[in-house]
Amino acid sequence: MIYEKYRPYQFRQIVGQDKFIPTLQAQSKLGEFAHSYLLFGQSGSGKTSVARIMAMAMNCSNILDGTGEPCGECQDCRAIRENKHWDVIEVDAGRFRGIDSIKDLCYKAHFAPISKKKVYILDEAQQLTGEAWGSLLKLLEEPPPHLCLILTTTNGLGDGKIPETVIPRCELYAFVKLQRAVLEAKLKLISQNEAVELPDNWYNWVSSFAGGNLRLAESELGKRIVEVKAR
């Protein structure tokens, strides 16, 4: 799929989130990451991509000199990009939201990583049950030094879905809604790389239709590219 094919693997490739990307780049350059993060904002704004890039930066064996950017090509980076890394666990909290799933994660969190850092990415963390949050809170309060916990949520922070006891224990990063111009520029770059020409009014339409969701916009572009190439 186009979305997966062009998923960013370096901080500089993230679009529309310029306010905090330099901060994460600086942390990577210094090798000084927090033990927990909370990434929140609209669907398709880049939260999971950023979480994976952070995991790569923590484990990359060939960080690019002076930039803090993961190389994207070493064994660790490739495994993370393919969601097959032994120390980077990505969990859909919408499916594994109960106490048993989280207790199992918390137990395994204390095992030493095979690579440099163990990273848990909990997508849609707002769907965790109250009991699951209670178990996770203990891990946030006393995390092992080799663990980084990254929570993502499409909810805001004032609706009670993320417990107030969790929020101050995380570094917070608010993902803004992507502007139409940002979406159009990314879609046109992909089209150019795929050697497909589309009219400007199509890009105008899909960037409006997507409503700031890059994943949705790229999905529509993928369908359009298939149609054009099949002619």
C-alpha positions as CSV (number, residue, x, y, z in Angstrom):
1,M,0.0,0.0,0.0
2,I,1.1,3.6,-0.7
3,Y,0.8,4.6,2.9
4,E,3.1,1.8,4.1
5,K,5.5,2.3,1.2
6,Y,6.0,5.9,1.9
7,R,5.8,5.8,5.7
8,P,8.6,8.1,7.0
9,Y,11.5,6.5,8.8
10,Q,13.4,9.7,9.8
11,F,12.3,12.7,11.8
12,R,13.0,15.1,8.9
13,Q,10.4,13.2,6.8
14,I,7.5,14.0,9.2
15,V,5.3,16.7,7.7
16,G,3.2,19.3,9.5
17,Q,4.6,18.8,13.0
18,D,7.4,21.3,13.0
19,K,6.8,22.6,16.5
20,F,8.2,19.6,18.3
21,I,10.1,17.5,15.8
22,P,13.4,19.5,16.5
23,T,13.0,18.5,20.2
24,L,12.9,14.8,19.4
25,Q,15.8,15.2,17.0
26,A,17.8,16.8,19.7
27,Q,17.0,14.1,22.2
28,S,18.1,11.5,19.6
29,K,21.3,13.4,18.9
30,L,22.2,13.4,22.6
31,G,20.8,9.9,23.2
32,E,18.7,11.3,26.0
33,F,15.1,10.1,25.7
34,A,12.4,10.2,28.3
35,H,11.1,7.0,29.8
36,S,7.5,7.7,28.7
37,Y,5.7,9.8,26.0
38,L,2.1,10.6,25.3
39,L,1.4,11.6,21.6
40,F,-2.1,12.9,21.1
41,G,-4.0,14.4,18.1
42,Q,-6.1,13.6,15.1
43,S,-6.0,10.3,13.2
44,G,-3.5,10.3,10.4
45,S,-1.3,13.1,11.7
46,G,1.8,11.0,12.2
47,K,1.7,9.7,15.8
48,T,2.5,6.0,15.1
49,S,5.1,7.0,12.5
50,V,6.9,9.2,15.0
51,A,6.7,6.5,17.7
52,R,8.4,4.1,15.3
53,I,11.1,6.6,14.3
54,M,11.7,7.2,18.0
55,A,12.1,3.4,18.5
56,M,14.5,3.3,15.6
57,A,16.5,6.2,17.0
58,M,16.8,4.4,20.3
59,N,18.1,1.2,18.8
60,C,19.8,2.2,15.5
61,S,23.3,0.9,15.2
62,N,24.3,3.6,12.7
63,I,22.8,6.9,13.8
64,L,23.6,9.5,11.2
65,D,26.4,11.8,12.4
66,G,25.3,15.1,13.9
67,T,21.6,14.7,13.0
68,G,20.1,12.2,15.4
69,E,18.4,10.5,12.5
70,P,18.2,6.7,12.4
71,C,19.7,5.3,9.3
72,G,16.6,3.3,8.4
73,E,18.7,0.5,6.9
74,C,20.5,-1.4,9.7
75,Q,19.2,-4.6,11.0
76,D,17.4,-3.0,13.9
77,C,15.8,-0.2,11.8
78,R,14.6,-2.6,9.1
79,A,13.1,-4.9,11.8
80,I,11.2,-1.9,13.3
81,R,10.0,-0.7,9.9
82,E,8.6,-4.1,9.2
83,N,7.1,-4.4,12.7
84,K,9.2,-7.4,13.5
85,H,11.7,-6.1,16.1
86,W,12.2,-8.3,19.1
87,D,12.4,-5.3,21.5
88,V,9.8,-3.0,20.0
89,I,6.3,-4.1,20.8
90,E,3.4,-2.3,19.2
91,V,0.0,-3.0,20.8
92,D,-3.4,-2.0,19.6
93,A,-5.0,-1.0,22.9
94,G,-8.4,-1.2,21.2
95,R,-8.1,-5.0,20.9
96,F,-5.8,-5.7,23.9
97,R,-7.3,-3.3,26.4
98,G,-7.8,-5.5,29.5
99,I,-5.9,-6.0,32.7
100,D,-4.5,-9.4,31.6
101,S,-2.8,-8.0,28.4
102,I,-1.3,-5.1,30.3
103,K,-0.1,-7.2,33.2
104,D,1.7,-9.5,30.7
105,L,3.4,-6.5,29.1
106,C,4.4,-5.1,32.5
107,Y,5.9,-8.4,33.5
108,K,7.9,-8.7,30.3
109,A,9.0,-5.1,30.5
110,H,11.6,-6.0,33.1
111,F,13.4,-8.5,30.9
112,A,16.6,-7.0,29.5
113,P,16.5,-6.0,25.8
114,I,18.4,-7.9,23.1
115,S,19.2,-4.6,21.4
116,K,19.8,-1.3,23.1
117,K,16.3,-0.3,24.3
118,K,12.9,-2.0,24.8
119,V,10.1,0.1,23.5
120,Y,6.4,-0.4,24.0
121,I,4.1,1.5,21.6
122,L,0.4,1.5,22.8
123,D,-1.8,2.8,20.0
124,E,-5.2,4.2,20.9
125,A,-4.4,4.1,24.6
126,Q,-7.6,5.8,25.5
127,Q,-9.4,2.5,25.1
128,L,-7.6,0.8,28.0
129,T,-9.8,-0.3,30.9
130,G,-9.5,1.3,34.3
131,E,-7.9,-1.8,35.7
132,A,-5.4,-1.9,32.8
133,W,-4.5,1.8,33.5
134,G,-3.9,0.9,37.2
135,S,-1.4,-1.8,36.2
136,L,0.3,0.5,33.6
137,L,0.6,3.3,36.1
138,K,2.9,1.2,38.3
139,L,5.2,0.7,35.3
140,L,5.2,4.4,34.6
141,E,6.0,5.2,38.2
142,E,9.0,2.8,38.4
143,P,10.1,1.9,34.8
144,P,13.2,-0.2,34.3
145,P,16.0,1.9,32.8
146,H,16.0,0.0,29.5
147,L,12.3,0.7,28.8
148,C,10.6,3.5,26.9
149,L,6.8,3.6,26.9
150,I,5.1,5.5,24.1
151,L,1.3,6.1,24.3
152,T,-0.7,7.4,21.4
153,T,-4.3,8.6,21.5
154,T,-6.7,10.4,19.1
155,N,-8.5,11.9,22.1
156,G,-7.6,15.1,23.9
157,L,-6.3,15.2,27.5
158,G,-9.4,16.7,29.2
159,D,-12.0,14.1,28.5
160,G,-10.9,11.7,31.2
161,K,-9.9,8.9,28.8
162,I,-6.3,9.3,29.8
163,P,-6.1,9.3,33.6
164,E,-4.9,12.4,35.3
165,T,-2.3,10.3,37.1
166,V,-0.7,9.2,33.8
167,I,-0.4,12.6,32.1
168,P,2.2,14.2,34.3
169,R,4.4,11.1,34.1
170,C,4.8,11.5,30.3
171,E,6.4,14.0,27.9
172,L,3.5,15.4,26.0
173,Y,3.4,16.1,22.2
174,A,0.3,17.5,20.6
175,F,0.0,16.6,16.9
176,V,-1.8,19.4,15.0
177,K,-4.3,18.8,12.1
178,L,-2.4,18.7,8.8
179,Q,-3.2,21.6,6.5
180,R,-4.4,21.0,3.0
181,A,-1.2,22.5,1.5
182,V,0.8,20.0,3.5
183,L,-1.3,17.1,2.3
184,E,-1.1,18.3,-1.4
185,A,2.6,18.6,-1.3
186,K,3.1,15.1,0.1
187,L,0.7,13.6,-2.4
188,K,2.3,15.3,-5.3
189,L,5.8,14.1,-4.2
190,I,4.5,10.5,-4.1
191,S,2.9,10.9,-7.5
192,Q,6.1,12.1,-8.9
193,N,8.0,9.2,-7.4
194,E,5.4,6.8,-8.9
195,A,5.7,8.5,-12.3
196,V,1.9,9.4,-12.3
197,E,0.5,12.7,-13.3
198,L,-2.8,13.9,-11.8
199,P,-4.6,17.2,-12.3
200,D,-4.4,19.8,-9.6
201,N,-8.1,19.7,-9.0
202,W,-7.8,16.1,-7.9
203,Y,-5.2,17.0,-5.3
204,N,-7.5,19.9,-4.1
205,W,-10.4,17.5,-3.8
206,V,-8.6,14.7,-1.9
207,S,-6.8,17.1,0.5
208,S,-10.2,18.6,1.4
209,F,-11.9,15.2,1.6
210,A,-9.2,13.8,3.9
211,G,-9.8,16.5,6.5
212,G,-6.2,16.6,7.7
213,N,-5.8,12.8,7.7
214,L,-2.6,11.9,5.7
215,R,-3.2,8.2,5.9
216,L,-6.7,8.6,4.4
217,A,-5.3,11.0,1.7
218,E,-2.5,8.5,0.8
219,S,-5.0,5.7,0.6
220,E,-7.1,7.6,-1.9
221,L,-4.0,8.4,-3.9
222,G,-3.0,4.7,-3.9
223,K,-6.3,3.7,-5.4
224,R,-6.0,6.5,-8.0
225,I,-2.4,5.4,-9.0
226,V,-3.6,1.8,-9.5
227,E,-6.4,3.1,-11.8
228,V,-4.0,5.2,-13.8
229,K,-1.3,2.5,-14.2
230,A,-4.0,-0.1,-15.2
231,R,-5.0,1.9,-18.3
